[in-house]
């Protein structure tokens, strides 16, 4: 029985990056031996165990065989006769197929160290084609290690997988899981560039894929191309350390521009409502979490108004705050403004420009929040006002407070 550290822990150590989690593979052991030593079995599809003290995962060396389409179409085989090299051969990328023994010696049968030095993402064996999730994982690694390129033969392999329909068999939950993780990497644009190059983006997110080649007005978008703009916005999200709901909102905020009639380009009148309708379809298809979906809906519908809000008076600002549900959900509104800032600064030459609507609208919200709704309601009721009329009194009091703030500002 031998134990080896494998995967990301070895890769990150070789890259000089912090190692937070360790994965281990055990060669020459049976499940019964693992349990006898106090390991807790947790694997549902194949033998994986938790260490009795560290709680880290230890998996028995295994091979796998393709039995059907998609992510779940595999049969796994684990027994004491499976070698370390056989286990490493089933892994996705060479940089993830390096192991380390207890003496610190590296076992690298597929030249993962050379690919680390060359900054290349390369598949280990032809078995890569059997699991379409690996396309998403590779794209996510491209977003994490943004100076790594994809080996030409690996890109060709992924294109073949897409053409064979393997990507179409992916379950929505797994697609969302990988997309969400990729959005949170240091350069999210790389994930979508890789998915687009191999054809997977058109199958998974056609609403996003169609944005490339769609022109915008150069006075607002010096980069012109909508797809290029979107990639700049996503990378601005990473720069500003935005959370996942903000990054998803940025991904989907301009979907409607992909359906603008060619006759009216480069203008995109009404694209906000079209974006919201397309977002709804995407969220349903990928089973996007409610928090992400709801924030993205507000950003899709209102980002144009927020950008233009410096032209608004008190009444228009309060109506905007109400549509964004800012009084009930002020933190979400702050996230909406962050998404809009990423949109405004994700443009060629405007990356360093301050986003003026953000402090103005946050100040207006604070001024409106200082209105005592209970006092206004009591005054309205004292005048015999009831029902919706009370709400109108509160609305007018907020408008007055915002107008005073705007004058003072």
Order of alpha helices (4+ residues) and beta strands (2+ residues): beta-alpha-beta-alpha-beta-beta-beta-beta-beta-alpha-beta-beta-alpha-beta-alpha-beta-alpha-alpha-alpha-alpha-alpha-alpha-alpha-alpha-alpha-alpha-alpha-alpha-alpha-alpha
